[in-house]
Amino acid sequence: MSLDETCLNNGGIWTFLTNKDGHGGRGTLAAAIPWTKSDEIISVLVGTMGKSLRRKVKEVTCDLSPSMMLIAAEVFYNAHVVNDRFHVQQVYNEAVDEIRVDIRRKLIAEDNSSDKSEPPITYSNGETKRQILARSKHTLMMSQNKWTDTRRHRANILFKHYPILKAAYLLAMELRRIFNMKISPTKASGKMDKWYEKVTALDNNNFRSVIKTFRNHAPTITNYFRRRATNASAEAFNSKVKIFRSQMHGVRDRGFFIFRLVKLYA
């Protein structure tokens, strides 16, 4: 099963429980609950699903939300809770981007206090440092084999002047390689521990909360390596809901909208 949240209208957040075996069609939607509070959702699911039925669920994927993990553990007590690998990678990637943003802010502050009569320095690709930093966001999220020549040229200049970004980027790629390995949770845990040490050695404040989050959720993160399950099916279902909402020009009658979702996907 998968747990995820989506917004229907005017900030109304719903929690969807979906069945991976439904493959996005009939039998996919197991529950649609108009709340996000864990105790309320647990109460609804426990009250409507028998204990024998809940015992059959062997695995539940979700993001790093503490409430989602609590719901999965309390309701499906016999299942392994798995943190989606892409959400895990996103947490680290956001920390890398924060470093880029911090560097750019300092550079802007320096430029504002410098002599305006002198033109800014441009590099071999025709861009200034500020332009290189502004245009490198997506480059730092991609593997090198997907870089265009322009991105590669820009990255080489960026890494030359800011080694911290190069080190952080290489560790992001190492984390991706670990998740791509077909290894046991035990071996994955060992590799993650070594990765934590490398990130800690960077001694950057942006990574402290990242490492703390990863260590706190280590068991549910490494559970991914049991069957390599992700929350992709839940994200795909959310996309269908958003497209459906767009086709109906919004959700004017929430009850009828959920009724139609149930008829199509439950």
KATARA-V689100 format. One line per field, one symbol per residue. psi: psi as a letter, one per 40 degrees, with the letter a starting at -180 (. if undefined). burial: I if it has 16 or more other ideal C-beta (glycine too) atoms within 10 Angstrom, else O. Layout:
# KATARA-V689100
psi->???
burial->???
This chain:
# KATARA-V689100
psi->iihiiihdifehhihhhihdeefeahedhdihhfiehddddddddddehiddddddhehhiiaehddddddddddgeeihhhhhddddddddddddddddddddddddddddeihedhiihiaeeeiiddddddeedddeeiideeiidddddddddddddgdddddddddddddddddeigiiddddddddddddddddddfhddedddddddddfddddeddedefiifddddddddddddddddefigdgddddddddddde.
burial->IIIIIIOIOOOOOIIIIIIIOIOOOOOIIIIIIOOOOIOOIIOIIOOOIOOOOIOOIOIIIIIIIOIIIIIIIIIIOOIIIIIIIOIIIOIIIOIIIIIIOOIIOOOOOOOOOOOOOOOOOOIOOOIOIOIIIOOIOOIIIOOOOOOOOOIOIIIOIIIOOIOIIIIIIOIIOOIOOIIOOOOOIOOIOOIIOOIIOOIOOOOIOIIOOIIOIIOOIIOIIIIIIOOOIIIOIIIOIIOIIOOOIOOOOOIOOOOOIIOOIOOOIO
